[in-house]
Amino acid sequence: MRLPWGKNKDKGEKIEETLKDELILGLASQTNDDAEEFISTLESKFENVSDSEKARTLLKIGDVLYDHSYFIHSLKSWTNALIYYTKIKDIDTESVCYSNIGLAYKQLGEYQKALEYHEKALAIKKDIGDRNGEANCYANIGNVYKSLSQYQKAINV
């Protein structure tokens, strides 16, 4: 997935978008498993940026990292995005962060944490009446149970 820096992209904007992705991946590669250093480096560039822009950027960066198997880095990026979304009271996107964090924990083999975060996302989706979001949460929870070889629980979700 590429970062959606803008909606109608011409060829030059697509090249710029690809370069941004490559810079993010290069930084992740340089910091190896030190997600704290990665986030510190990123956030040092955010000094004069609004909380909503920080949140959106960290969410999108987490997507790029996850798509390239930088699960620890994506987890940290989404966790920090969640802090900002909570601060600005964007409950719907908070639930997206919870789901994404659950996905990262599943990839890291931390299934109980994955379930915990998917359940948090599900609770929000129910509260706001997002039926499609609920369905996605149930699918994520079922996939965690499948990974645990708890097939009946996966079916019953």
N, C-alpha and C positions, 0 to 999 in steps of 0.2 A: 504494500500500500504506500502510496506517495502522500506527502503532506498536502492537504488542500489549502494552500496559501491564498488561493483566489478561485473564483468559480469559472470564469471564461478565460481559459489560458491559451495564449498563442504559443508558437514554437519556442520563443525566447523565454517565456515564463516557465514552460515545462523543463527547459534546461536548467533554469535557476532553481526550480523545485528539486530536481535531481541532485544538483550540487549541494543544496541544504541537507538532503537526506544523507549524502555521502559524508558531509562534515560531521553530522550527528553520529554516524556509524564509525567514523574515524576516531572521534573523541571517545566513544564507548570502547573501541578496540584498545586505545591507549591506556585507558583506566582499568582494563581487564575486569576483575571481579570487584573493584572498588567503586560501587555505585554511589557511595557518599561523595567521593571525589568528583565523579561525573556530574552529580546534581549541583554540588558547590560551584563547579566551573560554569555550568549553565546559568545558575541563579546569579552569579556575579555579573552576568550580562543583562540582567533584568532590573537594574536599579531604578530606572525611570519608567517602568512599565506598570500598567494597572493590574490589579489582582485578577480581573477577569481575563486579561490577555495572558498573564502568567499561567493561569489555569488551562486555558485553551491550548497554549503552546506546549505545556508539559503533557497534556493528554495526547496530543498529536505525536509528540516525540516518543511517548511510550508506545504508541501504535507502530511506529517505524522500528523501534528497537525489538518489540515482540515479534514482528514479522521477519526479523533477521536473527531470531533465537537469542537475543540478549535479554533473557528472562529476568535476571536480577536487576538489570538497569531499567527495564520496562516497569517492573514492580515498584522501584523507587520513584520513577517519574510519575506513575499513576498515583502513588501514595501522596506525593507532594501536590499533584493536581487536586486530589481530594481535599486537602487542607484548604486550598484556595476556593474551591467550589463550595465548601462548607462555610467559609468566611463570607462569601458573597450570597449565600443562601440560594444557590441554584440546585435544588433538590433533585431534579430530573437527571442532571449531569453527574451529581453525586452518585446516583445509582449506577450510571455507566462506569464510573471509577470503581465502585465496589465490584461490579461484574468483571471488569478488566483485571483487577487485583486477584479475584478468584481464579481467572484463567491463568495468570502467571503462577500462582501458588500450585495449581494443578500441574503445570509443566515442570515445576520444581519438585514435584512429588510430595508436596505438603497438602494432602487431601483434606484433612480436617479444617485447616485454615481456608482452603478453597471453598469448602461447604459453608463455613462461617460467613465469608464475604458474599457468596452467591445468595445466601439467605437474607443478608442485609439489603442487597439489591432488590430481591423479591418483595420484601416488606415495603420498600419505597414504591415500587411499581404498583403494588396493591393499593397503597394509600392514595396515589395520584390517579388511579383508575386506568393505568396503561396496560391494557390486555395483551397487546403484542409484546410489550416489554416483559410481562409476566411469563408469557410462553417461552421467551428466550431464556429467562432465568430458570424455569423448570427444565429446559433442555440442558443448560449448563450443569444444574444439580444432577440430572440423570447421567450426564457424561462423567461426572466425578465418581458416582456410585459404580458406573461401568468400569472405570479405572481401578476401583477397589474390588472388582469381581463380585459386587453385590447387585446382581442382576435383577432380583426381585424388587429391591428398593428402587433401582433405576426405572423399572417398569411402572412402579406405583407412584412415582413422582408425577 
